[in-house]
Amino acid sequence: MLINASFQAFHARYTSLFRTKTKSLATQSYQYLRGLVQARHRNIERMTEKVPDSDYQAVQHFITHSSWEYGPVMAHVADECNRLGDSGDRGGPRTVYKTNGFQLRGIFT
């Protein structure tokens, strides 16, 4: 499966968030995200089989042991969901996503 430019641009909005104090983990995050999209079975072994040039150990370490902060990633996802799903400016109810993944529904001012 070919990964198109819009998918790459989507990932690029998050690359700065996938890093430790000393290292960028953008490659591993990209391979993991591609695996989620491409693999039928979403375990790391099957995912890395589907993603060319991916490294099972590197992706496994990225998910289980790496010290990147997930909070800023969750906040960025929530902000994007809120921005894209904001119908409040049209007078209708909207769903607000918090960084913990819970939804708030209703009219918010």
C-alpha positions as CSV (number, residue, x, y, z in Angstrom):
1,M,0.0,0.0,0.0
2,L,1.3,3.4,-0.9
3,I,1.2,6.1,1.7
4,N,0.1,9.4,0.2
5,A,1.2,12.9,0.9
6,S,-1.7,13.8,3.1
7,F,-0.9,10.9,5.5
8,Q,2.7,12.0,5.6
9,A,1.5,15.6,6.3
10,F,-0.7,14.3,9.1
11,H,2.2,12.6,10.8
12,A,4.4,15.6,10.3
13,R,2.1,17.7,12.5
14,Y,3.0,15.3,15.4
15,T,6.7,14.6,14.9
16,S,8.0,17.2,17.3
17,L,6.0,15.6,20.1
18,F,7.7,12.2,19.7
19,R,11.0,12.8,21.3
20,T,12.9,12.2,24.4
21,K,15.4,14.6,26.0
22,T,18.1,13.4,23.6
23,K,16.5,11.7,20.6
24,S,13.8,12.1,18.0
25,L,11.4,9.1,17.7
26,A,9.7,10.4,14.6
27,T,10.7,7.4,12.5
28,Q,9.3,4.9,15.0
29,S,6.1,6.9,15.5
30,Y,5.7,7.0,11.7
31,Q,6.2,3.2,11.4
32,Y,3.8,2.5,14.2
33,L,1.1,4.8,12.7
34,R,1.6,3.2,9.3
35,G,1.3,-0.2,10.9
36,L,-2.0,0.7,12.5
37,V,-3.4,1.7,9.2
38,Q,-1.9,-1.0,7.0
39,A,-2.0,-4.2,9.1
40,R,-5.1,-6.3,9.5
41,H,-3.9,-7.5,12.9
42,R,-2.7,-4.7,15.0
43,N,0.1,-6.2,17.0
44,I,3.6,-4.9,16.5
45,E,4.9,-8.0,14.9
46,R,2.2,-8.0,12.2
47,M,2.4,-4.3,11.8
48,T,6.2,-4.3,11.1
49,E,5.7,-7.0,8.6
50,K,3.5,-4.7,6.6
51,V,5.6,-1.6,6.9
52,P,8.7,-1.6,4.6
53,D,12.0,-0.9,6.4
54,S,10.5,-1.0,9.8
55,D,12.3,-2.5,12.8
56,Y,10.3,-4.7,15.2
57,Q,12.6,-4.0,18.1
58,A,12.7,-0.3,17.6
59,V,8.9,0.0,17.3
60,Q,8.4,-2.3,20.3
61,H,10.7,-0.2,22.4
62,F,9.0,3.0,21.2
63,I,5.7,1.7,22.5
64,T,6.7,-0.1,25.7
65,H,9.9,1.5,27.0
66,S,10.6,4.9,25.4
67,S,10.2,7.9,27.7
68,W,8.4,10.3,25.3
69,E,5.6,12.2,26.9
70,Y,2.1,11.0,25.8
71,G,0.3,14.0,27.4
72,P,1.3,16.6,24.8
73,V,0.3,14.1,22.0
74,M,-3.1,13.6,23.6
75,A,-3.6,17.3,24.0
76,H,-2.7,17.9,20.4
77,V,-5.2,15.2,19.2
78,A,-7.9,16.7,21.5
79,D,-7.2,20.2,20.1
80,E,-7.4,19.0,16.5
81,C,-10.6,17.1,17.2
82,N,-12.1,20.1,18.9
83,R,-11.0,22.4,16.0
84,L,-12.3,20.1,13.3
85,G,-15.5,19.2,15.0
86,D,-16.4,22.6,16.3
87,S,-20.0,23.4,15.3
88,G,-20.5,25.8,18.1
89,D,-19.9,28.7,15.8
90,R,-23.0,27.6,13.8
91,G,-25.2,27.6,16.9
92,G,-25.4,23.8,17.3
93,P,-24.1,21.6,20.0
94,R,-20.6,20.4,19.8
95,T,-18.5,17.6,21.3
96,V,-15.4,18.7,23.2
97,Y,-12.6,16.2,23.7
98,K,-10.5,16.5,26.8
99,T,-6.9,15.3,26.9
100,N,-8.0,12.1,28.8
101,G,-10.1,11.0,25.9
102,F,-13.5,11.7,27.5
103,Q,-16.1,13.6,25.6
104,L,-18.1,16.5,26.9
105,R,-21.3,17.1,25.0
106,G,-23.5,20.1,24.8
107,I,-23.4,23.9,24.3
108,F,-20.1,25.4,25.6
109,T,-19.4,29.1,25.8
